[in-house]
């Protein structure tokens, strides 16, 4: 199996690269070799790699900055995603596109299912939702995976920020009224591979569409921080006390969903794969760091 992955420096891209082995070639390409805003570079990359499947985790992810850079966000997350999916479709190649919980308004009481009404509250979420629609429209062999609260050993993320800030502060104020599921990037990569294997094993199967893929369980950002410090403390690492605050206490340019919980039953039943508990990822991430 040969997989072409868009981007080489992102959390998920780097974790996918770590899963390459003798029977699984994973080629991660970023700019200038593969630029989501230039169709010619995408077509050239597909022609050179000749993948069995394309995975598109590359995205404009600066949630707050997107509020003032709408054009840049849509160029990558919407138009760029469409171009990758279209170029793959031209060669009859399936695509696995990574999306986000930000496509929802976050006002539902309970986990979101794939058929729930979307309603992004910011530019980032709107650009990712537009990208979903475009990908599904141009490639009949498309799987869209929505995930959330990604963290891992690579790149910038909440867990690494908490550990860094705890070195200088005894108490950290963390939002406690936003609910979701921290999802370990290596587990996301493993889930993507499970999808790729299923897609290639059943090319005519009824698998195209949207799926939710997050870890098992749920918490708040404050609960996540407390769990991080608990496990870090047991390993002799940085730790701090957590002071729970509200979203209103920590205003940001982009509004965050109060509810980012995603129901994963459709994903598990279709691909026969489930992600581990969000808590288990913390220990593995600390060990990797």
C-alpha positions, -999 to 999 in steps of 0.1 A, spaced: 0 0 0 14 34 -10 -1 65 6 4 101 -3 0 125 26 -4 162 22 19 181 45 50 169 63 52 190 94 17 187 109 9 166 140 -10 139 120 13 139 90 43 132 111 25 105 130 15 89 97 51 90 86 61 71 118 39 42 107 56 34 75 70 -1 72 80 -27 46 45 -33 34 33 3 38 49 32 20 39 66 33 51 96 14 45 130 31 49 160 9 46 197 18 55 230 1 72 235 -23 68 199 -35 31 199 -28 12 232 -24 -25 230 -18 -30 263 -35 -14 251 -68 -31 224 -87 0 218 -109 21 208 -79 -7 185 -66 -10 167 -99 28 164 -102 30 149 -68 3 123 -75 19 115 -108 53 110 -92 42 90 -61 14 70 -79 -4 64 -46 -32 39 -39 -49 65 -16 -44 101 -8 -47 114 28 -53 151 33 -46 163 68 -29 196 57 -49 226 67 -49 262 78 -54 257 115 -48 291 131 -83 294 145 -81 329 158 -59 343 130 -84 330 105 -109 356 116 -87 383 100 -73 360 72 -105 346 57 -92 344 22 -61 324 33 -81 300 54 -105 292 25 -77 290 0 -63 260 18 -92 245 37 -118 248 10 -103 254 -25 -71 235 -17 -90 205 -3 -112 204 -34 -82 206 -57 -65 176 -40 -97 156 -41 -103 164 -77 -68 156 -88 -71 123 -70 -104 116 -86 -90 122 -121 -67 92 -115 -95 72 -98 -78 74 -64 -97 75 -31 -91 103 -7 -93 104 31 -98 141 42 -94 152 78 -119 177 91 -129 191 125 -156 195 152 -156 232 145 -181 226 117 -207 225 145 -221 254 165 -215 235 198 -249 241 212 -262 205 211 -269 186 244 -250 154 237 -225 141 212 -229 151 176 -237 125 150 -227 128 113 -262 138 102 -266 166 127 -270 201 113 -238 220 110 -233 256 119 -197 269 123 -193 300 144 -160 312 130 -140 314 98 -119 283 105 -150 261 109 -167 276 79 -137 270 57 -134 234 69 -171 228 63 -169 242 28 -139 219 22 -159 189 33 -186 197 8 -162 203 -20 -143 171 -14 -174 149 -14 -187 167 -45 -157 161 -67 -145 127 -55 -169 98 -53 -144 78 -34 -140 103 -5 -140 97 32 -142 127 55 -130 121 91 -139 147 117 -117 147 147 -111 170 176 -87 183 203 -56 168 187 -25 165 207 7 145 204 45 145 206 49 166 174 41 203 168 22 227 190 -7 215 211 -25 219 244 -6 192 263 28 206 254 16 242 262 4 231 296 38 214 304 57 244 292 37 270 311 37 249 343 75 253 345 70 290 354 36 290 371 21 272 401 -16 278 391 -30 278 356 -65 292 347 -82 268 322 -116 269 306 -140 243 321 -172 249 302 -161 235 268 -166 198 265 -149 174 241 -125 146 236 -87 150 235 -75 127 208 -39 115 205 -24 121 171 -7 87 167 -42 71 174 -56 93 147 -29 81 123 -37 45 132 -74 52 125 -66 67 92 -46 36 82 -75 14 92 -97 34 68 -72 32 40 -69 -6 44 -107 -9 44 -111 13 14 -86 -6 -7 -99 -40 4 -134 -31 -5 -132 -6 -35 -169 -10 -43 -181 -9 -7 -206 15 8 -180 35 27 -178 70 11 -191 98 33 -185 116 66 -174 99 99 -165 111 134 -132 97 147 -121 107 182 -108 90 213 -131 72 238 -145 94 266 -149 131 272 -138 159 294 -132 197 295 -101 216 289 -97 220 326 -102 183 331 -77 176 304 -51 199 321 -57 182 354 -51 148 339 -20 160 322 -5 173 354 -15 142 374 4 119 350 33 143 346 36 146 384 38 108 386 67 108 362 86 137 380 76 162 353 62 197 353 30 202 373 6 229 384 -28 234 400 -57 241 377 -82 270 384 -114 264 364 -127 294 345 -155 300 320 -152 308 283 -163 343 291 -132 347 313 -109 339 284 -122 358 253 -107 349 219 -112 364 184 -129 331 173 -157 316 194 -150 280 205 -178 254 205 -191 247 240 -198 211 229 -172 193 207 -183 158 216 -186 135 186 -204 102 183 -181 75 167 -205 46 163 -207 50 125 -169 50 122 -165 19 144 -192 -1 127 -180 7 92 -142 3 96 -142 -21 126 -118 2 144 -120 23 176 -96 48 191 -84 42 227 -93 63 257 -81 99 257 -65 93 291 -43 65 277 -29 89 251 -15 112 278 9 85 292 20 75 258 26 112 248 46 119 280 67 88 273 73 100 237 83 134 249 
